[in-house]
Amino acid sequence: MDIEDLATRIRAGERRALARAITLIESGRADHRAAARALLDLLADAPGQALRIGLSGTPGVGKSTFVESFGMMLTGQGHKVAVLAVDPSSARSGGSILGDKTRMERLSRDPDAFIRPSPSQSALGGVARRTREAVSLCEAAGFDIVLIETVGVGQSETMVAEMTDLFILLMAPAGGDELQGVKRGIMEMADLILVNKADGDLKPAAERTRSDYAGALRLLRRRPQDPPDFPKAICVSALQEAGLSDAWAEMQALAQWRRETGHFEARRAEQARYWFAEEVRRGLLARLDHDPAMRARMAALGAQVAAGETSVERATAEMLTALGAAP
């Protein structure tokens, strides 16, 4: 693979080259990882810096419908939109459906949009392991807005907040009362709560839910990266494309305020530090899989624990000592 040629084609905005590059960075092969690092180094000085928006919500809340309607509105305004949709992988077979491009039929045909479904594999937090690197590739290809649609498992999807500028939480009408709203975790990280499906018979319920969450947000401790009226909750209807322009205006206002106050760049720097530490942790864990001696020692200690010959704590301490990371 000619990495320099691939980088040139990505800079030119070729979607096929971008798709090929994302496949490369998602590969776990050692030679592919080396090629991926070389590609990212070549694209490190790319001028593009997209607004990164994370979208989370439970299954059935209408994430894909929202992403398509929202993405079509953005491309209609002249933006280039990349959608990185993370699909859950089977714990048994490891397979994923990857059906987001089928769900977003209109957006997938838009020449100013790019949709890439990726399997979550063993990654936790609602995102795929290499989503952050895929975002960098999309920026280098000239996309000015990157939407990251998470798996959609609920309260534990917080890792997407570590790779985005804005974190949007989609909720369904009658999805919980005010007490549900003050649950920690994903709720504390949301910059904007969108109560979807605010149409037809569900519209009154959606407004009540919005009011409940607005009240709950006022009970949470104020964050330094928020202006006085954020985070906030508003109603939208992805099906009828109602409220999308209001939601976009709120996102733009928040991003602009953070840029003017220095929170935007500070957050990006903090995220870079976080992912550096995360990659080091992953590298240490990978050593257990790729080093035959460590793998054999792990298996031996595991057998001793299973047989009751040693405790979990003692075996853990011995393994960490062997790794040079004394407990």
N, C-alpha and C positions, 0 to 999 in steps of 0.2 A: 504493500500500500504506500502510495506517494503522499506523505503527510503534508508536504509543502503545497502540493497541488490541491489537496483536500481543503487546506486552510484558505487558499486563494478563492476557491469556489464558494466556501462558506461566506467569506467577506463580500462576495458578489451577490449573496442572497439566494443561492441555489438551494431549493428545499430538499432535493434528492441528496445533495452532499450533506446537508444538515442532518437528515435522517440517518445517513450512513455513519456520521460522526457520533451521534447519540448511541447507535448500536455498538460502536467501538468502545465508548467509555463505559457502557454497561457490561461489557465482557469482563470475566474474571481471569482470563488467561494472562500469564505473566508478560508475554510479548505484546499483547493488546494493551495492557495497563501502561507499559513503557511508551507505546505509540500514542496512547491517550494523553499522557503527561507531556509528550513532545508537542502534540497538537494544541493543547491548552497553553503551553508556553508561547507558541507562535501567535496565538490569538490574544495574548494577555494585554497587548496595547491597542486592542480594537476600540474605536471611539464610542461605540454605542453603550448606553447605560439605561436599561429599561426600568420601568416601574414594575416591581415584582409584587403580585397580589396573590395571597393564599386564600383558598376557598375550602371550607370544611363544613360538615354537617352530617347528620345520621342518614342511613340509606332511606330512600323514598322521599327525601325533602325537596328533590328537584334540582340537584346540583348541575347535572348535565344540561337540563333544559335552560337553567339560568345562564350557564356558561355560553351556550349557543346564542341565546337572545342578547346577552350582554356583549358577546364578541361581535355579533353582527352590527350592533349599534356602534361599537368602537371602530370597526373597519369602515362603516358608513361615514364616520367623522374624519377619515383619513389616517387612522392609526394602523400599524402592522401588529397583529396579535398572535402570539404563540401560546398554545395550550398544552401543558404537560399534565396529562391525566394519569393518576396512579391507580392501578387496578389490583384488588386483593388477590393474592396467590393462595392456592389450596395448600393447607398444611399437610395433606396426605400425598398428593401427586406433584405439587409444586407448580401446577399449571394455572394460567389466568385466561379469562375470556377476552379481555382487551377489546371490548365492544364500543368504546366511546366515540370512535369515528363514525360508526354506524348510527349511534344516537344523535350525533351532531351532523346530520346530513347536509344541511344548508351551509354551515360554517366550514365543513371540510371541502366544499367546492369553491370557497371564497379565495381568490388569488392573494389576498392580503392576510390570510390566516394560515397557521400551521398547527396541526394537532398531532400529538405524539402520545399514545397510550404506552405505559410501561408497567411491568409487574412489580409488586411490592417485594416479592421474594421473601427473604427472612427479615427485612428491615422493619423496625417498629416506628410508631409515631405518625403513621398515615402517609408516609412518603417513601419513594424508592431510594436505594442507597446512593445512586449517582444523580439524583434530581438536581442537586446544587450545581454540578458540573454541566448538566444539560441546560440550565438557565444561562450559564456563561456562553455556551455555544449559540443559543438563541439571540443573545444580545449582540454577539459578534456578527450574526447574520442580518442584523438590521432591524430586528423586532423591538418596538419601543414599549410594548406592554406584554408581560409574561404572566399568564394565569396558571396557577398550580392547583389542580383539583385533587384533593386527598382521597384516600380510600373510603372514608366515611364510616368509622367504627364508633364514633362518639367522643366521650370525655377525654380520652388519652391522646388525641391527635394534636399534640403541641409542638412537634418538631418542625412543622412547616413554618411556624412563627420565627424559627431561627434562620430561615433562608429567604424571607420576604420582607417587603417594606410595609405592607398593609396586610392584616389578617382579618378576613371576613368570615363570619359565622352565619350559616343559613339555618333557620329554624322553621318548623312547621306550625301552622295554627293549632292552638290547644295542645302545644307540646310541653307544657309545664307551667306551674304557677310561679309566684315571685320567689318562693323558697328554692325551687328548682334553679332559678336564675342565679342565685348567689353561690352555687357550687363552685369550688375552686378548680383550677386546672385550665381547661380550654376557655372557660368564661372570662377568666382574668386576662387572657391574652388577646381576646377579640378587640379589634379597633372599631368594628361596625357590625351590628347584628341586623340581618335582613330576614324579616318574617315573610317567607315565600307563600305562594298560593293564595294571595289576598284577592280573590276573585269569586264571583258567584255566591253560593251559599256559605262559603268559608270566609267571606270578607269580614263579617262582624267578629268571628272568632279570631281572625288574624289581627284585628285592631286591638282586641282585648289582650291577646298574647303580647303584642308590641308594647302595650301599656304596662303589663306585668314585668317585662324585661327592662323597660326603661326605668321602672322603679327599682328593680334589682341592681341595675348598674350604678344607681346613685348611692347604694349601700357599700359598694366596693371602694377600696382605698384608691385614691387618685394617683395616677402614674405621672411622672415628670415629663414623659414624651407626649402628653395629651394637652390640647387646648382646653379651656374651661368647660365646653359643652360636649366633650368626647370622653369615653365611647358613647355611642347613641344607638337607638333601635328605630328602624323604619320599616314600613310595609312595602312589598313589591309583588308583582305578578309576572313571573317569567313567561307564562303561557300567553298572557295578553300584552306583554311587554310594557306593563305599567309600572311606574316608579323607578325604572332603570336609570333614566337621566338624572333623577334626584340622587340616587345612590352614587352615580359616577361623580356628580358635583361634590358630594360629601367626601369621597375618596380623594379627589383632587385638592379640596380645601385642606384636608388633613396632611396630605403629602407636602403641599406648599408651605404650610405652617412649620412642619418639621424641618424642611430645608432652610427656611429663614432663621430658625432658632438653633440650628446646628445639630438637632437630634437625628436627622436623616443620616448624615455621614458618620456620626458617632455610633449609631446602631449598626451600620454596615461594618465598621471596624470591629465592633464587639462580636458580630456574627463571624467574621473572618477568624478571630481568635478562638471562638467556640469550635469551628470546624477543623482548625488545626489540631486542637486537643482531641477531637473526636476521631480524626484520622489516625492519630498516634495510638489511641485505644484500639481501634480496629486492626491496626498493624500488629499490635501485640497479640490480639486474639487470633489473627491469621497465622501467627507463628506456631500456635498450637496445632493448626491443621496441616501446615506444610513442612514442619520439621519432624522427620521420622522418629528421632530420639524423644522429643517432647510428646509426640503422639503416643508412643509406646509407654512412656512414663505415666501419662494421663490415663491410659487404659488400665495399667497395673494398679494405680491408686484407686481408680473407679471400682475395680474388682474387689479390692480390699474393703472399700466402704460398703459395697453391696453385700459382702460376706460378714459384715459386722466386726472385722478385724481391726478397724481404726475408725475414728470419728470423722465426720465431714470437715470439722474445723482443723483437725490435725493434718488431714490429707491436703486440704487447701493450703495450709501454711507450708507444707513440704513442696507443693507444686510451685508456689510463688517464689520460694527460695531457689528452686531449680531454674526459674526464669530470670533470676537476678532481681526480683522485685519482692524483697522480704516484707512480710506482712507487718 
